[in-house]
Amino acid sequence: MGYGGARRLADSRLCKDFKGFELGETVTIVGDHDPALMKYFDCTRSSHRSAFDGNVVYQFEIMEYILDYGFERMGADGSQVDHPILITECVCNPVQSRSKLAELLFEGYGVPSVAFGVDAVFSYKYNQQLGVCDKDGLAICSGLNTSHIIPFVNGEPVFEACCRTNIGGYHVTDYLKQLLSLKYPNHMSNITWEKVEDLKMEHCYVALDYASEVRLFQKGAKEAEEKNRCWQLPWIPPPAEEPPSEEEIARKAAIKEKQGQRLREMAAAKRSSRITELENELQGLEFLLHQLENVQENDVPSFLSETGYISKLEIESAVVRVTQSLKKAKREQVEIEEKMDPSMTEKYTLINIPDNMLSPEQLKEKRKQLFIKTTSEGRQRAKQKRFEEELDRERQNELDEKKRLENPELYLEQLHAKHRELSEKFEQRKRLKVNGTHTNESHNSSGGVGRGERLNAAQKERMRLLTTAAFDRGKGEDTFGTRDEDWQLYKLMSKDIDDDDEGQDEDEAELARVTSRLQDIDPTFVAKSEIGPFQTIVEIPRFRPLTKEDFQIILGVERFRCPEILFQPNMIGIDQAGMDEMAGISIRRLPLKGNSVEERITNSILMTGGSCLFPGMGERLEAGIRKIRPFESPIRVVRASDPVLDAWRGAAAFAAAVPFSEQIFSRQDYYEKGEDWLRRYNLRQMIAITGAFHFSQISLGQEREPMAGLTFARGLALLYGHSSKSCAYDSPNKMVIRKKFKLRDIKIRTVFRVELSLVEFGQAQLCFSLARTLL
């Protein structure tokens, strides 16, 4: 926003609602808010509100806030705005939106007159006066929410052939924000809209060939690595841990010893209480057995029903159970008693006596002694086996440590090779087992066992054991369990039987040992989860301290992937044409057919708008348009002198021109003809006015030599034509302009001395004559 000769403030299209802390009042702030407001208002729950839907005004309450802010900053803070208004709009703006905005300006602000214009047209005409583009050409305007293609013939826009797509800089920024948020979910709080906007303008570019650029990054070539950009987030390295002092170590050792002593005392008290309970229970059971011996045989059932037991055998088994628990609780006493145990012959007196010499009660006692002896010997063997395995493990660890110290690199390489070998063997065995199961399932289609499928020896043995166990149940005396080999039947009858189970167990144990060793000495090693075919195991990542690289956001393929949506909107789900394709559509829609017209238009293609600032945009547009044009057609794509502000400069130049007062929509027209009445004005009269903006950049009363030639001469011509003047030529290539003019009721008198070349001097004379003709 600004006056016709000077830009006062950047346009702000957003406003926010804040709530006060004390009174709870709600205030509306337009544009960027001052951080000092956070002391008085809750800025964390504010949300942006825009007056635009795309590029069409539909929230006129918010638009009124924005206009209030703009007029106040420009100094028009009276009861009404006594200045003509020129406001830009989109192509084919709905009549409802235009009429509502005109009503707001006339009724709310009391403006004398209003004019509407398309921003891309103003930018094209401004650059035409600068000599950037010709009178016949194509304006490609990529704005915030939309992109337009407008052809020009004889200096006038042809709106019948214009095209529009709903893709702009907003979508590029939003797409980049989504990609970075998905790629770095831990840093979503740092990926703000403002920062993503800065990253887009600083690092994004348009690829000449999108597919080849993607393949370059997919291959991981060196050229792709050079195109990566790194954004370093704030990161403070953790403080280095200082080694504890001797006093600290001694203090911690004392605390640990004190805690251990307290735990030992608690465990001893708990064990003593448990021993007392078991002794009391054992005494009660022995007293119960003693009473049962004195009870007559007829009174035994009634006596047992009172005690809660079913038979004498149950009481004896309870005595054995309590006795074992008591011995387990008195483990020190048990070890001493085991050393003082009598010989095996004295302890198990009935084992070596034949069964025909024993009574039924002695036979039962003999089976009991056999069971106790077998289990005791099994425990001793298992204990001895664990002890030997522990010794072997310690010897193996000592040998490994010795090898590691001698040659760490060779030892680590051998360890990795062994881990790969064991892993492959384990995976191959698992695949064979799974494939074999599937094969058997596919063969056993009839549903019965032994009906046409082929069984191996292990499966046949399993079937034999199952049938034998089923038919022998309840026949004769059951002596199962008296030998250790009896318990192996369950393993043989298992479904997952394999011929080399023992070897498999050893391989798995060795693989676990090697994996644990690698995890201890190699921080880069990551063990593969041993997941079964129907299991899902989630690996818990190993803890490691955060480094500087963890706070870096790398922009690689995102640099050109986001601007690519301007040419391929279907990448974000918008089924519309890209900018290069729209250019071809716009040319085909021209009412004037002919190769000469199309060649003149394609020879002057102007890019304007903020999204045209991406590097490579011109080359990509030229390549895309060349594909749809005939062979050797002249194509020239140029960028506007300032793609962001040229639309404002063109509009300001048009508002500062004399014919502007004749082409406006006055308040009288509003009341007589209605708010939806339109008038088409001619843009060809924008001559010798664009230099005023370059002229406004010169400090008054200062000498600047040499200056910018033709552009500055045009500015002098404009200034010369709008003020009382006197012109003198000090030399063939110098001229001095003395002028008086008023700026906000302040009279200023100044002299400008400018050195021009002979060619520029002639151009300046021509501009002076044109200014006299117009005025």
Buried (B, 14 or more C-beta within 10 A) or exposed (E): BBBBBEBEEEEBBBBBBBBEEEEEEEEBBBBEBEEEBEEEBEBEEBEEBBBBEBBBBBBBEBBBBBBBBBBEBBEBEEEEBEBBBBBBBBBEBEEEBBBBBBEBBBEBBEBBBBBBBBBBBBBBBBBBBBEBBBBBBBBBBBBBBBBBBBBBBEBBBBEEBBBBBEBBBBBBBBBBBBBBEEBBEEBEEBBEEEBBBEBBBEBBBBBBEBEEBBEBBEEEEEEBEEBBBEBEEEEEEEEEEEEEEEEEEEEEEEEEEEEEEEEEEEEEEEEEEBBEBBBEBBEBBBEBBEEBEEEEEEEEEEBBEEBEBEEBEEBBEBBEEBBEBBBEBBEEEBEEEEEEEEEEEEEBEBEEEEEEEBEEEBBEBBBBBBEEBBEBEEEEEEEEEEEEEEEEEEEEEEEBEEBBEEEEEEBBEBBBEBBEEBBEBBEEBBEEBEEEEEEBEEEBEEEEEEEEBEBEEEBEBBBEBBEEEEEEEEEEEEEEEEEEEEEEBEEBBEEEBBEEEEEBEEBBEBBEBBBEBBEEBEEEBEBEEBEEEEEEEEEEEEEEEEEEEEBBBBBBBBBBBBBBBBBBBEBBEBEBBBBBBBBBBBBEBBEEEEEEBBBBBBBBBBBBBBBBBBBBBBEBBBBBBBEBBEEEBEBBBBBBBBBBBBBBBBBBBBBBBEBBEEBBBBBEBBEEEEBEEEEEBEBEBBBBBBBBBBBEEBEEEEEBEEBBBBBBBBBBBBBBBBEEBEBEEEEEBBBBBEBEBEEEEEEEEBEBBBBBEEEBBEBBBBBBEBBEEBE
